Amino acid sequence: MADGRRMTDNIAAEPPAVDAPSPAGTYAGDPALRAEWDTRYADRQQLWSGRPNGALVAEVASLAPGRVLDVGCGEGADAVWLARGGWDVTALEVSGVALERAVGHARDADVPVRWIHAALTDAALPPASFDLVSAQYPALLRTPDAASERALLAAVAPGGVLLLVHHAGMDTHQPDDSGFDPADYVWPAMVAALLDDDWEVEVDEQRPRVSPEGGAGAHHTDDLVLRARRLR
């Protein structure tokens, strides 16, 4: 886990939209969840490819840069790519190990990113504040009150876009010996089911995955892509 100085090196000079990680690396969320993801990242020097996700690149091409929330930023490839493209980036991550790598990646690229060390539902994000909320293959735990789904929607500003991408077919898998049970997680269809007349669905489809070479998850061949615009 990074210390307070390192975690804030890449924060833009203007007052941030959300609080940056505080000194001593304060984390908002379930400590067990953080520990689980820290262990996964610590097992490898680099877990992901280091390149932006293909569905994000494709869907952002038609959008004017604005304020973006990168949910589950991992080692920071999407956040850095967005910042290079002129986006004002806030990146959220549960794992302190991943977040430290992301901070270093942004520093090396010399781009400003605001970092939040928190679970999505514990992040106290400013409501309706982001022109784009991007969640690429997020591991969001399902709850009876649909807290994660509602947090994604609540963060999008009027006129803004929610982009949720996941691996096709995982939602129908049977529980396995590793402890993975798809019923525990949020899938795009669950978010789509909450959309009302305040939203317009622009994309809701399964498509072949444009996958960065290397990194975990490279074996998945198809994506579920949900892109919805908040009208008001």
C-alpha positions in Angstrom: 0.0 0.0 0.0 1.3 3.5 -0.9 1.9 6.2 1.7 0.0 9.5 1.6 2.7 11.3 -0.4 2.9 8.7 -3.2 -0.9 8.3 -3.4 -1.4 12.0 -4.1 1.5 12.7 -6.5 -0.7 12.7 -9.6 -3.7 14.6 -8.3 -4.5 17.7 -10.4 -3.6 21.1 -8.9 -7.2 22.3 -8.9 -9.5 21.3 -6.0 -10.4 17.7 -6.6 -14.0 16.6 -7.2 -13.5 13.9 -4.6 -11.1 13.5 -1.8 -7.8 11.9 -2.6 -6.5 9.1 -0.4 -5.5 10.6 2.9 -2.2 10.1 4.7 -1.5 6.6 5.9 -3.5 5.2 3.0 -7.0 5.4 4.6 -9.3 2.8 2.9 -13.1 3.0 2.8 -14.7 -0.4 2.6 -14.6 -4.0 3.8 -11.1 -4.9 5.0 -11.6 -8.5 3.9 -12.4 -7.5 0.4 -9.3 -5.3 0.2 -7.2 -8.1 1.6 -8.6 -10.6 -1.0 -7.7 -8.3 -3.9 -4.4 -7.3 -2.4 -3.5 -11.0 -2.4 -4.5 -11.5 -6.0 -2.4 -8.6 -7.2 0.6 -9.4 -5.0 0.8 -12.9 -6.5 2.0 -11.3 -9.8 4.3 -8.5 -10.6 1.7 -7.3 -13.1 -1.8 -8.8 -13.3 -3.2 -7.0 -16.4 -1.8 -6.2 -19.8 -1.0 -2.5 -19.1 -3.1 -1.4 -22.1 -6.6 0.1 -22.2 -9.6 -2.2 -22.6 -10.8 -2.5 -26.2 -14.5 -1.8 -25.5 -13.6 1.3 -23.6 -11.5 2.6 -26.5 -14.3 1.9 -29.0 -17.1 3.4 -27.0 -15.2 6.6 -25.9 -14.2 7.4 -29.5 -17.5 9.3 -30.1 -17.5 11.1 -26.7 -16.1 14.6 -25.9 -13.7 14.4 -23.0 -15.1 15.5 -19.7 -15.1 14.2 -16.1 -14.8 10.4 -15.9 -15.0 7.9 -13.0 -13.0 4.7 -13.6 -14.5 2.1 -11.3 -12.1 -0.7 -10.4 -9.1 1.0 -12.1 -6.7 -1.9 -11.3 -3.2 -1.1 -12.3 -4.3 2.1 -14.0 -4.2 1.4 -17.8 -7.6 2.8 -18.6 -7.2 5.8 -16.3 -3.9 6.7 -17.9 -5.3 6.3 -21.4 -8.3 8.5 -20.6 -6.1 11.1 -19.0 -3.9 11.2 -22.1 -7.0 11.7 -24.2 -7.9 14.9 -22.3 -10.3 13.4 -19.7 -10.4 14.7 -16.1 -10.0 11.3 -14.4 -11.0 10.0 -11.0 -10.0 6.4 -10.5 -11.4 4.1 -7.8 -9.8 0.8 -6.6 -10.2 -1.6 -3.7 -6.7 -3.0 -3.7 -3.9 -0.9 -2.3 -1.4 -3.0 -4.2 -3.1 -2.3 -7.5 -3.5 1.4 -6.7 0.2 1.8 -5.9 1.0 0.4 -9.3 -1.6 2.7 -10.9 -0.1 5.7 -9.3 3.3 4.8 -10.6 1.9 4.2 -14.1 0.3 7.7 -14.1 3.5 9.2 -12.8 5.6 7.6 -15.5 3.1 8.8 -18.1 3.1 12.3 -16.6 -0.7 12.6 -16.4 -2.9 13.8 -13.6 -5.4 11.3 -12.0 -7.4 11.6 -8.8 -7.2 8.4 -6.8 -9.8 6.9 -4.4 -8.9 3.9 -2.3 -12.4 2.6 -1.6 -15.1 0.2 -2.5 -17.7 1.7 -4.8 -20.5 1.8 -2.3 -18.3 3.3 0.4 -16.6 6.0 -1.6 -19.0 8.9 -0.8 -18.8 10.0 -4.5 -20.4 13.3 -5.4 -23.8 12.5 -6.9 -24.5 13.1 -10.6 -21.0 14.5 -11.2 -19.3 12.4 -14.0 -19.8 12.8 -17.8 -18.6 9.1 -18.1 -18.7 6.3 -15.5 -16.6 3.4 -16.9 -16.7 0.0 -15.2 -14.7 -2.5 -17.2 -15.2 -6.1 -15.9 -15.9 -5.0 -12.4 -16.2 -7.4 -9.5 -19.1 -5.7 -7.8 -20.8 -7.7 -5.1 -24.5 -8.1 -5.3 -26.7 -7.0 -2.4 -30.5 -7.1 -1.8 -30.7 -3.4 -2.1 -28.8 -3.3 -5.4 -26.3 -0.8 -3.8 -23.6 -1.2 -6.4 -25.9 -0.9 -9.3 -27.5 2.2 -7.8 -24.1 3.7 -7.0 -23.0 3.4 -10.7 -26.2 5.1 -11.9 -26.1 7.8 -9.2 -22.6 8.9 -10.2 -23.6 9.8 -13.8 -24.3 13.5 -14.5 -27.4 14.5 -16.6 -26.3 14.1 -20.3 -23.5 11.7 -19.2 -22.9 8.1 -20.0 -22.6 4.8 -18.0 -20.4 2.3 -19.8 -20.5 -1.2 -18.2 -18.5 -4.0 -19.8 -18.3 -7.6 -18.7 -17.3 -11.0 -19.9 -20.1 -12.8 -21.7 -21.2 -16.1 -20.3 -19.8 -15.7 -16.8 -23.2 -14.8 -15.4 -24.5 -18.2 -16.3 -21.6 -20.3 -14.9 -22.2 -22.7 -12.1 -20.5 -22.2 -8.8 -17.0 -23.8 -8.9 -14.4 -25.1 -6.4 -12.5 -21.8 -6.4 -15.5 -20.1 -4.6 -16.7 -18.2 -7.7 -20.5 -18.0 -7.8 -22.0 -15.7 -10.4 -25.0 -15.1 -8.2 -22.7 -13.1 -5.9 -21.9 -10.5 -8.5 -23.5 -7.6 -10.5 -23.9 -8.2 -14.2 -25.0 -5.7 -16.9 -28.5 -7.0 -17.1 -29.1 -6.2 -13.5 -28.1 -2.6 -14.1 -30.1 -2.4 -17.3 -33.2 -3.5 -15.3 -32.9 -0.4 -13.1 -33.0 2.1 -16.0 -36.1 4.2 -16.2 -37.4 7.0 -18.4 -34.5 9.2 -17.2 -32.1 7.0 -19.3 -31.6 6.1 -22.9 -30.0 2.8 -23.8 -27.5 3.4 -26.6 -25.8 0.0 -26.6 -26.9 -3.3 -25.0 -25.3 -6.2 -26.8 -22.8 -9.1 -26.9 -19.9 -8.6 -29.2 -16.5 -10.2 -29.9 -13.9 -8.9 -27.4 -11.1 -6.7 -28.6 -8.6 -7.9 -26.1 -5.2 -6.4 -25.1 -2.5 -9.0 -25.5 -1.4 -10.7 -22.3 -2.7 -10.3 -18.8 -5.3 -12.1 -16.8 -8.7 -12.6 -18.6 -7.1 -12.8 -22.1 -8.9 -16.1 -22.7 -12.4 -14.5 -22.7 -13.6 -14.0 -26.3 -16.9 -12.0 -26.0 -18.1 -8.9 -24.1 -21.4 -7.8 -22.8 -21.5 -4.0 -23.4 -24.1 -1.7 -21.8 -23.9 1.9 -22.7 -26.7 4.2 -21.3 -27.1 7.9 -21.3 -28.7 9.8 -18.5 -31.2 12.2 -20.0 -32.0 14.2 -16.8 
